[in-house]
Amino acid sequence: MYRSMGLRFPRLDFVRDVEFTHANRQAGKTVALFRLDWSEKDRFHEEHWTKWKALSCPDIKLEFAGKFPEEYETLLQGARFAIPQNYLNEIHRMTQMAVTEWNTERSFDTVIREMCLEPAQKFVECSFELIGDCIYDASTNYYKRGAQKHIITSLMLYRFWQYQTGRGLLEERAQFDWLEKLRERAGKEQLNARQCAGDLVKDKQGVRDVQRFNENVSTCYDITKYLRAMRDYAKVLDAAYSTAVPGPVVWESVKSEEQDAIPVNEK
């Protein structure tokens, strides 16, 4: 029987309650604000990486690369999420399903095993999509929208899968293809907005076109910058790990430490 190394989720920690003041139907609504604590997950993977290195390439100088480029590590660690109870319930259910599917023992060949793990991967993706949809913007006291929301979701997925899967799959799992499509769409809308706005703003529609143009410029810039930084980060990882030729490693059982869903510290 083949059994994958167990999934490890970061912990959702309650920060405080926030009351929305945004001028819409959410005004006056109080929602719990959370942060994601990655420290236990990072420590878990570093411990297992250290054991892998000791067994596979003890004489080669390698360092555990757990942190993103500074700008994106800061963005990941500083993100706050205003999560309503119905979202929190669904995040718990999705992560629970992901763990159940992932931990199922399967006596199939590699191709079939990978196919059977696709539901678990989708549950993970949906979990972080739900969390990312709740990204909080302190400057507006409301939900953040635009490219930053998608970039933070991608960052969470990248960090989650970084030591759970092969690096060749990281771009797919971290939704790089979706970000490239979003950038392409923003680029097309940017051209349309420029044509509609003209050289001078003459009316309210023109003002909206200019605003849309500026938003699309920002989207294209932010996504391009993010993808370039993370692909450079991946090259550094590849360069470091290509110096090691890992031998067969039998991971010790971590059954007693496994999670059944995302851990949540509520108020």
C-alpha positions as CSV (number, residue, x, y, z in Angstrom):
1,M,0.0,0.0,0.0
2,Y,1.2,3.5,-0.8
3,R,0.4,6.4,1.6
4,S,1.4,10.0,0.9
5,M,3.0,12.2,3.5
6,G,0.1,13.8,5.4
7,L,-1.2,17.2,4.4
8,R,-0.3,20.0,6.8
9,F,-2.4,23.2,6.9
10,P,-1.4,26.5,8.5
11,R,-3.4,27.6,11.5
12,L,-6.1,30.3,11.4
13,D,-5.6,32.5,14.5
14,F,-8.3,35.0,15.6
15,V,-7.1,38.6,15.7
16,R,-10.1,40.7,16.6
17,D,-13.6,41.5,15.5
18,V,-14.1,44.2,12.8
19,E,-17.3,46.1,12.0
20,F,-17.6,47.0,8.3
21,T,-18.4,50.6,7.5
22,H,-18.4,50.2,3.8
23,A,-21.4,51.9,2.1
24,N,-23.3,48.8,1.1
25,R,-25.5,46.1,2.6
26,Q,-22.6,44.8,4.7
27,A,-22.3,48.1,6.6
28,G,-22.6,47.5,10.4
29,K,-21.8,43.8,10.0
30,T,-19.3,42.4,12.5
31,V,-16.9,39.7,11.2
32,A,-14.0,37.9,12.9
33,L,-10.6,38.8,11.6
34,F,-8.0,36.0,11.3
35,R,-4.4,35.6,10.3
36,L,-2.7,32.5,9.0
37,D,0.1,31.2,11.1
38,W,2.5,29.1,8.9
39,S,5.1,28.5,11.6
40,E,4.1,25.0,12.6
41,K,3.7,23.9,9.0
42,D,7.0,25.4,8.1
43,R,8.7,23.7,11.1
44,F,7.1,20.4,10.2
45,H,8.5,20.5,6.7
46,E,11.9,21.7,7.8
47,E,12.3,18.8,10.2
48,H,11.4,16.3,7.5
49,W,13.7,18.1,5.0
50,T,16.5,17.9,7.5
51,K,16.0,14.1,7.8
52,W,15.9,13.8,4.0
53,K,19.1,15.6,3.7
54,A,20.8,13.5,6.4
55,L,19.8,10.3,4.6
56,S,20.3,11.5,1.0
57,C,23.1,14.0,0.8
58,P,24.8,14.5,4.2
59,D,28.0,15.8,2.6
60,I,26.5,18.5,0.4
61,K,25.9,22.0,1.7
62,L,22.2,22.8,1.4
63,E,20.0,25.1,3.3
64,F,16.3,24.8,3.8
65,A,14.6,27.5,1.7
66,G,11.3,28.1,3.5
67,K,10.9,31.9,2.9
68,F,9.7,33.7,-0.2
69,P,11.3,36.9,-1.6
70,E,11.0,39.5,1.1
71,E,8.1,41.5,-0.5
72,Y,5.9,38.4,-0.9
73,E,6.9,36.8,2.5
74,T,5.8,40.1,4.1
75,L,2.6,40.1,2.1
76,L,1.8,36.5,3.1
77,Q,2.6,37.0,6.8
78,G,0.8,40.3,7.0
79,A,-2.4,39.3,5.3
80,R,-5.6,39.4,7.4
81,F,-8.9,37.7,6.5
82,A,-12.4,38.8,7.6
83,I,-14.0,35.4,7.6
84,P,-17.8,35.1,8.2
85,Q,-19.0,31.9,10.0
86,N,-20.5,30.3,6.9
87,Y,-17.1,30.7,5.1
88,L,-15.3,29.3,8.2
89,N,-17.6,26.3,8.3
90,E,-17.0,25.6,4.6
91,I,-13.2,26.0,4.9
92,H,-13.2,23.5,7.7
93,R,-15.3,21.1,5.7
94,M,-13.1,21.5,2.6
95,T,-9.9,20.9,4.5
96,Q,-11.3,17.9,6.2
97,M,-12.3,16.4,2.9
98,A,-8.8,17.2,1.5
99,V,-7.1,15.4,4.4
100,T,-9.5,12.4,4.1
101,E,-8.9,12.0,0.4
102,W,-5.2,12.5,0.7
103,N,-4.7,10.0,3.5
104,T,-6.6,7.2,1.8
105,E,-4.3,4.2,1.1
106,R,-4.3,3.2,-2.5
107,S,-2.6,0.1,-4.0
108,F,-2.5,1.5,-7.6
109,D,0.3,2.4,-10.0
110,T,1.6,6.0,-9.9
111,V,-0.6,7.3,-12.7
112,I,-3.8,6.1,-11.1
113,R,-2.7,7.2,-7.7
114,E,-2.1,10.7,-9.0
115,M,-5.6,10.7,-10.6
116,C,-7.2,9.6,-7.4
117,L,-5.5,12.5,-5.5
118,E,-7.0,15.1,-7.8
119,P,-10.1,15.6,-5.6
120,A,-7.9,16.3,-2.6
121,Q,-6.0,18.8,-4.6
122,K,-9.2,20.5,-5.6
123,F,-10.4,20.6,-2.0
124,V,-7.2,22.3,-1.0
125,E,-7.6,24.8,-3.8
126,C,-11.2,25.6,-2.8
127,S,-10.1,26.1,0.8
128,F,-7.6,28.7,0.0
129,E,-9.9,30.3,-2.6
130,L,-12.4,30.8,0.2
131,I,-9.8,32.2,2.5
132,G,-8.4,34.5,-0.2
133,D,-11.9,35.8,-1.0
134,C,-12.0,37.1,2.6
135,I,-8.8,39.2,2.3
136,Y,-9.2,42.3,4.4
137,D,-8.1,45.8,3.4
138,A,-7.5,47.9,6.5
139,S,-7.5,51.1,4.5
140,T,-11.1,50.7,3.4
141,N,-12.3,48.5,6.4
142,Y,-13.7,46.1,3.8
143,Y,-12.6,43.2,1.5
144,K,-9.7,43.7,-0.8
145,R,-10.3,43.1,-4.4
146,G,-8.3,43.3,-7.6
147,A,-5.0,41.6,-8.5
148,Q,-3.7,41.6,-4.9
149,K,-6.5,39.2,-3.9
150,H,-5.5,36.7,-6.5
151,I,-1.8,37.1,-5.8
152,I,-2.3,36.4,-2.1
153,T,-4.4,33.3,-3.0
154,S,-1.6,32.1,-5.3
155,L,1.0,32.8,-2.5
156,M,-0.9,30.7,0.0
157,L,-1.2,27.8,-2.5
158,Y,2.5,28.0,-3.4
159,R,3.5,27.9,0.2
160,F,1.1,25.1,1.0
161,W,2.4,22.8,-1.8
162,Q,6.0,23.8,-1.8
163,Y,7.1,20.8,0.2
164,Q,4.1,18.6,-0.5
165,T,4.7,18.1,-4.2
166,G,7.3,18.2,-7.0
167,R,8.5,21.7,-8.0
168,G,7.4,20.9,-11.5
169,L,3.8,21.1,-10.4
170,L,4.1,24.2,-8.2
171,E,3.1,26.7,-10.9
172,E,0.0,24.7,-11.7
173,R,-1.0,24.3,-8.1
174,A,-0.4,28.0,-7.4
175,Q,-2.6,29.0,-10.3
176,F,0.1,30.8,-12.4
177,D,-1.9,29.9,-15.6
178,W,-5.0,31.7,-14.1
179,L,-2.9,34.8,-13.2
180,E,-1.5,34.9,-16.7
181,K,-5.0,34.8,-18.2
182,L,-6.1,37.5,-15.8
183,R,-3.1,39.6,-16.9
184,E,-4.0,39.1,-20.5
185,R,-7.6,40.0,-20.0
186,A,-6.6,43.2,-18.1
187,G,-4.2,44.1,-20.9
188,K,-7.1,43.9,-23.4
189,E,-9.4,45.9,-21.2
190,Q,-6.6,48.4,-20.7
191,L,-6.5,49.1,-24.4
192,N,-10.3,49.4,-24.7
193,A,-10.4,51.8,-21.7
194,R,-7.8,54.0,-23.3
195,Q,-9.7,54.2,-26.5
196,C,-12.9,55.0,-24.7
197,A,-11.4,57.6,-22.4
198,G,-9.6,59.6,-25.2
199,D,-7.1,62.2,-24.3
200,L,-9.4,64.3,-22.2
201,V,-11.9,63.4,-19.6
202,K,-15.2,65.1,-20.6
203,D,-17.8,63.3,-18.6
204,K,-18.4,60.7,-15.8
205,Q,-18.1,57.8,-18.2
206,G,-14.7,59.1,-19.2
207,V,-13.7,59.3,-15.6
208,R,-14.8,55.7,-15.1
209,D,-12.8,54.6,-18.2
210,V,-9.7,56.3,-16.9
211,Q,-10.2,54.6,-13.5
212,R,-10.6,51.3,-15.2
213,F,-7.5,51.9,-17.3
214,N,-5.5,52.7,-14.2
215,E,-6.8,49.5,-12.5
216,N,-5.8,47.4,-15.4
217,V,-2.4,48.9,-15.6
218,S,-1.9,48.1,-12.0
219,T,-3.2,44.5,-12.5
220,C,-0.8,43.9,-15.3
221,Y,2.1,45.3,-13.4
222,D,1.4,43.5,-10.1
223,I,0.9,40.1,-11.8
224,T,4.0,40.4,-14.0
225,K,6.1,41.5,-11.1
226,Y,4.8,38.6,-8.9
227,L,5.2,35.9,-11.5
228,R,8.8,37.1,-12.3
229,A,9.8,37.1,-8.7
230,M,8.4,33.6,-7.9
231,R,9.9,32.1,-11.0
232,D,13.3,33.6,-10.1
233,Y,12.7,32.1,-6.6
234,A,12.0,28.7,-8.1
235,K,15.2,28.9,-10.1
236,V,17.2,29.4,-6.9
237,L,15.5,26.4,-5.4
238,D,16.2,24.2,-8.5
239,A,19.8,25.3,-8.6
240,A,20.3,24.4,-5.0
241,Y,18.6,21.0,-5.1
242,S,20.0,19.9,-8.4
243,T,23.4,19.6,-6.6
244,A,22.0,16.8,-4.6
245,V,21.1,13.4,-6.0
246,P,18.6,12.0,-3.4
247,G,18.7,8.3,-2.7
248,P,15.7,6.2,-1.6
249,V,14.3,7.6,1.6
250,V,11.7,6.0,3.8
251,W,9.8,8.7,5.7
252,E,9.0,7.8,9.2
253,S,5.3,7.6,10.0
254,V,3.7,10.8,11.1
255,K,0.3,9.3,11.7
256,S,0.0,10.5,15.3
257,E,0.7,14.1,14.2
258,E,-1.8,14.3,11.4
259,Q,-4.5,16.9,11.1
260,D,-8.1,16.2,10.4
261,A,-8.8,19.7,9.1
262,I,-7.4,23.2,9.2
263,P,-6.7,24.2,12.9
264,V,-8.6,27.3,14.0
265,N,-8.0,29.4,17.1
266,E,-11.2,31.2,17.6
267,K,-12.0,34.0,20.1
